[in-house]
Amino acid sequence: MKQIRPNVYSVGAVDWDRRLFDELIPLPEGTTYNAYVVKGSEKIALLDAVDPAKSETLIGNLVSLGIDKIDYVVAHHAEQDHSGTIPEILMLYPGAKVVTNAKCRAMLIDLLHIEEDRFLVVEENTTLPLGGKTLRFINTPWVHWPETMCTYLEENRILFSCDFFGAHLAESNLFVANEPLVLEAAKRYYAEIMMPFRPAIRKNLEKIDALDIEIIAPSHGPVYDNPRLIVDAYKDWVGDDVKNEVVLAYVSMHESTQKMADHLIDALIDRGIVVRPFNLTQTDLGKLAIALVDAATVVLGSPTVLTGAHPKAAYAALVANALRPKTRFASIIGSFGWAGKMTEQLAGLIGNLKVELIPPVVAKGHPKDEDFLALDKLADEILHRHQAIGLVK
């Protein structure tokens, strides 16, 4: 339990050991489940809860703070790492009402079986006075579920942003202490979770920009006492500008695709293009997602397995397709032994990407001189396209 401002406290939990989220997303630095208490002269509000695995920590912090009643539990988001302990809180504090929007109310009833009469439904810009502390609610849909919202504490100019601006980063510091470390974690979080909703996030950033914010308190990671740090980073990430970078995600079985990848990497570097290669047999999914945020071009590399793409290459294509980065161009390289539809399969897996598909380069067996020349031509084609959109002079 730590004080953010007078009568405003962080009461959540640090999960140092968690290494996987949603059975999908790697957590190399653990995470936090942030919850906050705002004490007014008349009422007390708890903003969000924690993952059920850390309920004892949350309850212990409330006890240490001397909280013998809670009037309101603000639920910004129905996902269980924020809401999962709400039923237990309602049992401990039977007078508490769950404050949320109509969509979140419906989802909490479905997910947690909270009784309908325990809710207080609020609309956009509804205010809730606590006595010297006023909460104002701001709907921020699709950050990253349809029901998400934020709370603005008017007197202290604190934005409780839930997953918006979050970072999976277990830290003992309350406030951001190491800006590069936090920004890397926040970019990973954006790439893995928020990037598919880039247009919605851009609209919600406009709402946030209209507020006079001194502190941003997300539901994962440290609190920002310099809010421009993360707001400006988000504006860059959700913008349309891409960088003179190629993400090359590949897998090789018998060195053919590896040799093609190595040659293409050198050819792109020779042309002044930044290359971010990822060998999919050992790649951290989060680092691949981070690289996809800014890259102008994505190249997938795969051998042919049973007439199709290698499963790891297919998985990378599915991930890119789901994350929907602002990438402009894509291509495929690889090899085959006798026949197959590897390129067609991979191209079909990235249909969500609004990209121009540059003709692939596929070698039969071990790559020959003509295959390496074709890779040089592919590097030229990528360079020309980067030049055409102003990335290279």
C-alpha positions as CSV (number, residue, x, y, z in Angstrom):
1,M,0.0,0.0,0.0
2,K,1.5,3.4,-1.1
3,Q,0.2,6.9,-1.1
4,I,-0.1,8.6,-4.5
5,R,-1.6,11.9,-3.2
6,P,-3.3,12.7,0.1
7,N,-6.2,10.2,0.5
8,V,-5.3,8.5,-2.8
9,Y,-3.6,5.1,-2.4
10,S,-2.3,2.3,-4.5
11,V,-3.5,-1.0,-2.9
12,G,-3.0,-3.6,-5.7
13,A,-0.5,-6.4,-6.0
14,V,2.8,-7.2,-7.6
15,D,3.1,-10.6,-9.4
16,W,6.8,-11.2,-9.6
17,D,6.5,-14.7,-10.9
18,R,3.8,-14.7,-13.6
19,R,5.4,-15.5,-17.0
20,L,2.3,-16.0,-19.2
21,F,-0.9,-14.0,-19.7
22,D,-4.1,-15.4,-21.2
23,E,-2.0,-18.6,-21.8
24,L,-0.5,-16.7,-24.8
25,I,1.4,-13.5,-23.9
26,P,4.9,-13.9,-22.4
27,L,5.6,-11.8,-19.3
28,P,9.4,-11.7,-19.0
29,E,9.2,-9.0,-16.3
30,G,6.1,-10.2,-14.4
31,T,3.2,-7.8,-13.9
32,T,1.1,-5.9,-11.4
33,Y,-2.6,-5.7,-10.8
34,N,-3.1,-2.2,-9.7
35,A,-6.1,-1.1,-7.6
36,Y,-6.6,2.3,-6.0
37,V,-8.5,3.7,-3.0
38,V,-9.8,7.3,-3.1
39,K,-11.0,8.5,0.3
40,G,-13.4,11.4,0.4
41,S,-14.7,13.1,3.5
42,E,-18.1,11.3,3.0
43,K,-17.5,8.3,0.8
44,I,-14.7,5.8,-0.1
45,A,-14.2,4.3,-3.6
46,L,-12.1,1.3,-4.6
47,L,-11.0,1.6,-8.2
48,D,-10.7,-1.9,-9.7
49,A,-9.7,-5.1,-7.9
50,V,-6.9,-7.6,-8.6
51,D,-6.5,-11.1,-10.2
52,P,-8.1,-13.6,-7.8
53,A,-4.7,-15.2,-7.2
54,K,-3.7,-12.0,-5.4
55,S,-6.9,-11.3,-3.5
56,E,-5.1,-11.7,-0.1
57,T,-2.7,-8.9,-1.0
58,L,-5.5,-6.5,-1.9
59,I,-7.5,-7.3,1.2
60,G,-4.4,-7.1,3.4
61,N,-3.7,-3.6,1.9
62,L,-7.3,-2.5,2.6
63,V,-7.0,-3.7,6.2
64,S,-3.6,-2.0,6.7
65,L,-5.2,1.2,5.4
66,G,-8.0,0.9,8.0
67,I,-10.7,0.7,5.3
68,D,-13.7,-0.6,7.3
69,K,-16.2,0.4,4.6
70,I,-16.3,0.8,0.9
71,D,-19.1,2.7,-0.7
72,Y,-18.2,2.2,-4.4
73,V,-16.2,-0.3,-6.4
74,V,-15.4,1.2,-9.8
75,A,-15.0,-1.4,-12.5
76,H,-13.2,0.0,-15.5
77,H,-13.0,-3.3,-17.3
78,A,-14.6,-6.7,-16.9
79,E,-11.5,-8.8,-17.6
80,Q,-10.8,-11.0,-14.6
81,D,-7.3,-9.7,-13.8
82,H,-9.1,-6.4,-12.8
83,S,-12.5,-7.7,-11.8
84,G,-12.0,-11.2,-10.5
85,T,-11.8,-10.2,-6.8
86,I,-14.9,-8.0,-6.9
87,P,-17.3,-10.7,-5.6
88,E,-15.0,-11.2,-2.6
89,I,-14.9,-7.4,-2.0
90,L,-18.7,-7.2,-2.1
91,M,-18.9,-10.0,0.5
92,L,-16.5,-8.2,2.8
93,Y,-18.1,-4.8,2.2
94,P,-21.9,-5.5,1.8
95,G,-22.8,-1.9,1.4
96,A,-20.7,-1.4,-1.6
97,K,-22.1,-0.7,-5.1
98,V,-20.2,-1.6,-8.3
99,V,-19.9,1.6,-10.4
100,T,-19.5,1.0,-14.1
101,N,-21.1,1.5,-17.5
102,A,-24.0,-0.6,-18.9
103,K,-21.8,-2.8,-21.2
104,C,-19.4,-3.6,-18.3
105,R,-22.3,-4.3,-16.0
106,A,-23.7,-6.9,-18.4
107,M,-20.3,-8.6,-18.8
108,L,-19.7,-8.7,-15.0
109,I,-23.0,-10.3,-14.5
110,D,-22.1,-13.0,-17.1
111,L,-18.5,-13.5,-16.0
112,L,-18.8,-13.2,-12.2
113,H,-22.5,-13.7,-11.4
114,I,-22.7,-10.4,-9.5
115,E,-26.3,-9.6,-8.5
116,E,-28.0,-7.0,-10.6
117,D,-29.0,-4.8,-7.6
118,R,-25.3,-4.3,-6.6
119,F,-24.6,-2.0,-9.6
120,L,-24.7,1.8,-10.1
121,V,-24.6,2.4,-13.9
122,V,-22.9,5.6,-15.0
123,E,-22.8,7.4,-18.4
124,E,-20.1,9.4,-20.1
125,N,-19.0,12.3,-18.0
126,T,-21.1,11.3,-15.0
127,T,-19.6,12.6,-11.8
128,L,-19.6,10.9,-8.4
129,P,-18.8,13.1,-5.4
130,L,-17.1,11.5,-2.4
131,G,-16.7,14.7,-0.4
132,G,-13.7,16.8,-1.5
133,K,-13.0,14.2,-4.2
134,T,-14.9,14.0,-7.4
135,L,-14.8,11.0,-9.8
136,R,-15.7,11.6,-13.5
137,F,-16.2,8.7,-15.8
138,I,-14.9,8.6,-19.4
139,N,-15.9,5.8,-21.7
140,T,-12.9,4.5,-23.7
141,P,-14.4,1.6,-25.7
142,W,-12.1,-0.9,-27.4
143,V,-9.1,-0.3,-25.1
144,H,-9.1,-3.2,-25.4
145,W,-12.6,-4.6,-24.8
146,P,-15.9,-3.0,-25.9
147,E,-16.8,-1.9,-22.3
148,T,-13.5,-0.2,-21.1
149,M,-13.6,3.1,-19.4
150,C,-11.4,5.5,-17.3
151,T,-11.9,7.6,-14.2
152,Y,-10.6,11.1,-13.8
153,L,-10.2,12.4,-10.2
154,E,-10.9,16.1,-10.7
155,E,-9.3,17.6,-7.7
156,N,-6.0,15.8,-8.0
157,R,-6.0,15.6,-11.8
158,I,-5.3,11.9,-11.8
159,L,-6.5,9.7,-14.6
160,F,-7.1,6.1,-13.6
161,S,-6.7,4.6,-17.1
162,C,-7.1,0.8,-16.5
163,D,-5.4,-1.1,-19.4
164,F,-4.9,2.2,-21.3
165,F,-1.1,3.1,-21.0
166,G,-0.5,-0.1,-19.0
167,A,2.7,-2.2,-18.9
168,H,3.4,-5.7,-17.8
169,L,6.2,-4.9,-15.5
170,A,6.7,-6.0,-11.9
171,E,8.4,-3.2,-10.0
172,S,8.7,-2.1,-6.4
173,N,8.6,1.6,-7.4
174,L,5.2,3.3,-7.3
175,F,6.2,5.9,-9.9
176,V,8.2,5.5,-13.2
177,A,11.8,5.4,-12.2
178,N,13.5,4.0,-15.3
179,E,11.9,5.6,-18.4
180,P,13.5,3.4,-21.1
181,L,12.6,0.2,-19.2
182,V,9.0,1.3,-18.7
183,L,8.6,2.5,-22.3
184,E,9.9,-0.8,-23.6
185,A,7.4,-2.7,-21.4
186,A,4.6,-0.3,-22.4
187,K,5.4,-0.7,-26.1
188,R,5.3,-4.5,-25.7
189,Y,1.9,-4.2,-24.0
190,Y,0.6,-1.9,-26.7
191,A,1.9,-4.2,-29.4
192,E,0.5,-7.4,-28.0
193,I,-2.8,-6.1,-26.6
194,M,-3.8,-2.7,-28.0
195,M,-2.5,-2.6,-31.6
196,P,-5.4,-4.4,-33.1
197,F,-7.6,-1.5,-31.9
198,R,-5.4,1.3,-33.2
199,P,-8.2,3.4,-34.7
200,A,-10.3,3.3,-31.5
201,I,-7.3,4.1,-29.4
202,R,-6.5,7.1,-31.5
203,K,-10.1,8.5,-30.9
204,N,-9.8,7.8,-27.2
205,L,-6.5,9.6,-27.1
206,E,-8.4,12.7,-28.2
207,K,-10.6,12.4,-25.1
208,I,-7.6,12.1,-22.9
209,D,-5.8,15.0,-24.4
210,A,-8.7,17.3,-23.5
211,L,-8.1,16.6,-19.8
212,D,-5.7,18.4,-17.5
213,I,-3.7,15.4,-16.3
214,E,-1.0,15.5,-13.6
215,I,-0.8,11.7,-13.0
216,I,-1.8,8.6,-15.0
217,A,-2.4,5.6,-12.9
218,P,-2.9,2.5,-15.1
219,S,-3.9,-1.0,-13.9
220,H,-0.6,-2.6,-14.9
221,G,2.8,-1.2,-14.3
222,P,4.1,1.9,-12.6
223,V,2.2,5.2,-12.2
224,Y,3.2,8.0,-14.5
225,D,4.0,11.3,-12.8
226,N,5.1,12.6,-16.2
227,P,2.0,11.8,-18.2
228,R,3.4,13.2,-21.5
229,L,5.9,10.4,-21.5
230,I,3.4,7.7,-22.2
231,V,0.7,9.9,-24.0
232,D,3.3,11.1,-26.6
233,A,4.6,7.5,-27.1
234,Y,1.0,6.3,-27.7
235,K,0.5,9.1,-30.3
236,D,3.5,7.9,-32.1
237,W,2.5,4.2,-32.0
238,V,-1.1,4.7,-33.2
239,G,-0.1,7.2,-35.9
240,D,0.1,6.3,-39.5
241,D,3.9,6.9,-39.9
242,V,6.1,3.9,-40.5
243,K,9.9,3.6,-40.3
244,N,12.5,2.4,-42.8
245,E,12.5,-1.0,-41.2
246,V,11.9,-4.6,-42.3
247,V,10.7,-7.3,-39.9
248,L,12.0,-10.7,-41.2
249,A,10.3,-13.5,-39.4
250,Y,11.5,-16.9,-40.6
251,V,12.2,-20.5,-39.8
252,S,14.5,-23.0,-41.6
253,M,14.7,-26.7,-41.5
254,H,17.8,-27.7,-43.6
255,E,19.5,-24.3,-44.0
256,S,18.0,-23.3,-47.3
257,T,15.7,-20.7,-45.9
258,Q,18.3,-19.7,-43.4
259,K,20.8,-18.9,-46.2
260,M,18.1,-16.9,-48.1
261,A,17.3,-15.0,-44.9
262,D,21.0,-14.2,-44.3
263,H,21.4,-13.0,-47.9
264,L,18.3,-10.8,-47.7
265,I,19.4,-9.3,-44.4
266,D,22.8,-8.3,-45.9
267,A,21.2,-7.0,-49.1
268,L,18.7,-4.8,-47.1
269,I,21.5,-3.4,-44.9
270,D,23.6,-2.6,-47.9
271,R,20.6,-0.5,-49.1
272,G,20.3,1.5,-45.9
273,I,17.3,-0.4,-44.5
274,V,17.1,-1.4,-40.9
275,V,16.4,-5.1,-40.5
276,R,14.9,-6.8,-37.5
277,P,15.3,-10.6,-38.0
278,F,13.5,-13.1,-35.9
279,N,14.3,-16.8,-36.0
280,L,11.0,-18.2,-35.1
281,T,12.5,-21.3,-33.3
282,Q,13.7,-19.0,-30.5
283,T,11.7,-15.7,-30.8
284,D,10.0,-14.0,-28.0
285,L,6.5,-13.2,-29.3
286,G,6.5,-9.9,-27.5
287,K,9.7,-8.7,-29.2
288,L,8.3,-9.6,-32.6
289,A,5.1,-7.7,-31.8
290,I,7.2,-4.6,-30.7
291,A,9.0,-4.7,-34.0
292,L,5.8,-4.8,-36.0
293,V,4.6,-1.5,-34.4
294,D,6.8,0.6,-36.6
295,A,8.1,-1.5,-39.6
296,A,7.2,-0.5,-43.1
297,T,7.7,-4.0,-44.4
298,V,7.2,-7.5,-43.1
299,V,8.9,-10.5,-44.8
300,L,7.9,-14.1,-43.8
301,G,10.3,-16.9,-44.4
302,S,9.5,-20.6,-44.5
303,P,10.4,-24.0,-45.9
304,T,7.6,-26.1,-47.3
305,V,6.3,-28.8,-44.9
306,L,3.8,-31.3,-46.2
307,T,3.0,-28.9,-49.1
308,G,2.3,-26.0,-46.8
309,A,4.1,-23.5,-44.6
310,H,6.1,-24.5,-41.6
311,P,3.8,-24.3,-38.5
312,K,6.0,-21.6,-36.9
313,A,5.8,-19.4,-39.9
314,A,2.1,-19.9,-40.1
315,Y,1.8,-18.9,-36.5
316,A,3.9,-15.8,-37.1
317,A,1.5,-14.9,-40.0
318,L,-1.5,-15.5,-37.8
319,V,0.0,-13.3,-35.0
320,A,0.7,-10.5,-37.5
321,N,-2.7,-10.8,-39.0
322,A,-4.4,-10.6,-35.5
323,L,-2.3,-7.6,-34.4
324,R,-3.0,-5.6,-37.5
325,P,0.1,-3.4,-37.5
326,K,0.3,-0.3,-39.8
327,T,2.8,-2.1,-42.1
328,R,2.6,-1.0,-45.8
329,F,4.3,-3.9,-47.6
330,A,4.9,-7.6,-47.3
331,S,6.7,-10.4,-49.0
332,I,7.6,-14.1,-48.6
333,I,10.8,-16.0,-49.0
334,G,11.4,-19.7,-48.7
335,S,12.1,-23.1,-50.2
336,F,10.5,-26.3,-51.3
337,G,11.6,-29.8,-52.3
338,W,9.2,-31.0,-54.9
339,A,5.9,-29.1,-54.7
340,G,3.6,-27.1,-52.4
341,K,1.6,-24.0,-51.8
342,M,3.6,-22.4,-49.0
343,T,3.5,-18.9,-50.4
344,E,-0.3,-19.0,-51.1
345,Q,-1.0,-20.3,-47.6
346,L,1.1,-17.6,-45.9
347,A,-0.4,-14.9,-48.1
348,G,-3.9,-16.1,-47.2
349,L,-3.1,-15.9,-43.5
350,I,-2.4,-12.1,-43.5
351,G,-5.6,-10.9,-45.1
352,N,-6.2,-8.4,-42.3
353,L,-3.0,-6.5,-43.2
354,K,-3.6,-3.6,-45.6
355,V,-0.3,-4.2,-47.5
356,E,1.0,-4.4,-51.0
357,L,2.3,-7.9,-51.4
358,I,5.7,-7.9,-53.2
359,P,6.3,-11.0,-55.3
360,P,7.9,-13.8,-53.3
361,V,11.2,-15.5,-53.8
362,V,11.1,-19.3,-53.5
363,A,14.0,-21.6,-54.1
364,K,13.8,-25.2,-55.2
365,G,16.1,-27.1,-52.8
366,H,19.3,-25.3,-51.8
367,P,19.3,-21.7,-53.1
368,K,21.3,-21.1,-56.3
369,D,22.8,-18.0,-57.8
370,E,19.6,-17.1,-59.5
371,D,17.8,-17.3,-56.2
372,F,20.3,-14.9,-54.5
373,L,19.9,-12.5,-57.5
374,A,16.1,-12.7,-57.0
375,L,16.6,-11.8,-53.3
376,D,18.8,-8.8,-54.4
377,K,15.9,-7.8,-56.6
378,L,13.5,-8.2,-53.7
379,A,15.7,-5.9,-51.6
380,D,15.6,-3.4,-54.5
381,E,11.8,-3.6,-54.7
382,I,11.5,-3.0,-50.9
383,L,13.9,0.0,-51.2
384,H,11.9,1.5,-54.1
385,R,8.7,1.3,-52.1
386,H,10.3,2.8,-49.0
387,Q,11.6,5.6,-51.2
388,A,8.2,6.1,-52.7
389,I,6.6,6.9,-49.3
390,G,9.4,9.1,-48.2
391,L,11.3,6.8,-45.8
392,V,14.6,6.9,-47.8
393,K,16.0,9.7,-49.9
